Amino acid sequence: MSAASSLLQAVKMNVSFGGIQAVKDVHLDVGFQDLLCVIGPNGAGKSTLLSLLSGTLRPSSGRLLFEGRDLTREPPHEFARRGVIRKFQGTNLFQWLSVRDNLIVAGQGVSADREGPAPDLDEMLSLIGLRHRSSDIAECLPHGERQWLEIGMALMCRPRLLLLDEPAAGMSVEGVRRMADLLRRLSRDMAVVVIEHDIDFVRQLRCRTMVLHQGEVIRQGSFVTIEKDEEVRHIYLGRGKGGRDARRA
Ligand SMILES: Nc1ncnc2c1ncn2[C@@H]1O[C@H](COP(=O)(O)OP(=O)(O)OP(=O)(O)O)[C@@H](O)[C@H]1O
């Protein structure tokens, strides 16, 4: 088999829930080192798309290729084994374990056949800005720091494709800036797909942005271009033709 040009390729994927078509004919190409942000109003299909990409939901039709290998019908653990790691919005922490132990536990599930060294714990604590919190119980962390710990836990799984659901939600202005910096840096070594509502954060990511609306990809390109698009502004940003700026859809 020749080497795949994309890490992940979604081909004409569809998902329906009863009468609702949550994802319609979605094509997606994600490179080996890539950063893609998916935006869209509530109910646009963003979470459903992420579930498809992580293998927790199977498409009713279409295909999903990872390094050219068809994973469409594979179980979620096979996606994880290959390095597709999803961080959900909200908390997935072991509340009663320390920050350090949460990272250790997260790293223990990584398949033995994955290449490369395990991340260094102290470096990870520094990367996520929680070195001073190392011995603190996770439950005691404020919301923003929990988000950072969850990112650290996802990184301990040595992702090749990191899927993030609103990683900057509830963060301070400085936290949002740091998160955007980190994701840009991570995308030099892996693929990162983010779904996000916070437009300031999306702007700071400075990456390819895909707009979903009613399950369909209606635009794809740089955020600078997307932001100026009248239809997108009308549908999502809520400020078409003299409308008021809605930072969150
Ligand atoms: N398990 C489910 N059963 C039935 N309908 C669902 C299910 N999951 C999602 N949907 C519907 O599919 C559509 C897309 O939902 P999805 O959660 O993917 O949108 P979203 O863009 O992530 O929205 P939000 O920004 O509010 O999280 C919505 O109409 C939603 O109600």
The ligand as an SDF file (V2000), in Angstrom:
LIG
                    3D

 31 33  0  0  0  0  0  0  0  0999 V2000
  -28.0330   10.9300   20.1660 N   0  0  0  0  0  0  0  0  0  0  0  0
  -28.8500   11.7340   19.4830 C   0  0  0  0  0  0  0  0  0  0  0  0
  -30.1340   11.4120   19.2680 N   0  0  0  0  0  0  0  0  0  0  0  0
  -30.9590   12.2200   18.5690 C   0  0  0  0  0  0  0  0  0  0  0  0
  -30.5830   13.3910   18.0150 N   0  0  0  0  0  0  0  0  0  0  0  0
  -29.3110   13.7680   18.2060 C   0  0  0  0  0  0  0  0  0  0  0  0
  -28.3730   12.9800   18.9460 C   0  0  0  0  0  0  0  0  0  0  0  0
  -27.1720   13.6250   18.9500 N   0  0  0  0  0  0  0  0  0  0  0  0
  -27.3530   14.7590   18.2530 C   0  0  0  0  0  0  0  0  0  0  0  0
  -28.6290   14.8490   17.7960 N   0  0  0  0  0  0  0  0  0  0  0  0
  -29.1820   15.9280   16.9770 C   0  0  0  0  0  0  0  0  0  0  0  0
  -28.3010   16.0760   15.8640 O   0  0  0  0  0  0  0  0  0  0  0  0
  -28.1250   17.4620   15.5530 C   0  0  0  0  0  0  0  0  0  0  0  0
  -26.6560   17.8150   15.6570 C   0  0  0  0  0  0  0  0  0  0  0  0
  -26.2800   17.7730   17.0430 O   0  0  0  0  0  0  0  0  0  0  0  0
  -24.8010   18.0600   17.5400 P   0  0  0  0  0  0  0  0  0  0  0  0
  -24.7900   17.8560   19.0180 O   0  0  0  0  0  0  0  0  0  0  0  0
  -23.8390   17.2750   16.7440 O   0  0  0  0  0  0  0  0  0  0  0  0
  -24.6380   19.6110   17.2010 O   0  0  0  0  0  0  0  0  0  0  0  0
  -23.5340   20.6340   17.7130 P   0  0  0  0  0  0  0  0  0  0  0  0
  -23.1510   21.4510   16.5360 O   0  0  0  0  0  0  0  0  0  0  0  0
  -22.4420   19.9160   18.4110 O   0  0  0  0  0  0  0  0  0  0  0  0
  -24.3520   21.5230   18.7430 O   0  0  0  0  0  0  0  0  0  0  0  0
  -23.8520   22.2900   20.0710 P   0  0  0  0  0  0  0  0  0  0  0  0
  -22.9660   23.4060   19.6100 O   0  0  0  0  0  0  0  0  0  0  0  0
  -25.1230   22.7780   20.6710 O   0  0  0  0  0  0  0  0  0  0  0  0
  -23.1340   21.2950   20.9420 O   0  0  0  0  0  0  0  0  0  0  0  0
  -29.0150   18.2270   16.5220 C   0  0  0  0  0  0  0  0  0  0  0  0
  -30.2450   18.4790   15.8660 O   0  0  0  0  0  0  0  0  0  0  0  0
  -29.1800   17.2800   17.6730 C   0  0  0  0  0  0  0  0  0  0  0  0
  -30.3960   17.5120   18.3440 O   0  0  0  0  0  0  0  0  0  0  0  0
  1  2  1  0
  2  3  1  0
  2  7  2  0
  3  4  2  0
  4  5  1  0
  5  6  2  0
  6  7  1  0
  6 10  1  0
  7  8  1  0
  8  9  2  0
  9 10  1  0
 10 11  1  0
 11 12  1  0
 11 30  1  0
 12 13  1  0
 13 14  1  0
 13 28  1  0
 14 15  1  0
 15 16  1  0
 16 17  2  0
 16 18  1  0
 16 19  1  0
 19 20  1  0
 20 21  2  0
 20 22  1  0
 20 23  1  0
 23 24  1  0
 24 25  2  0
 24 26  1  0
 24 27  1  0
 28 29  1  0
 28 30  1  0
 30 31  1  0
M  END
$$$$
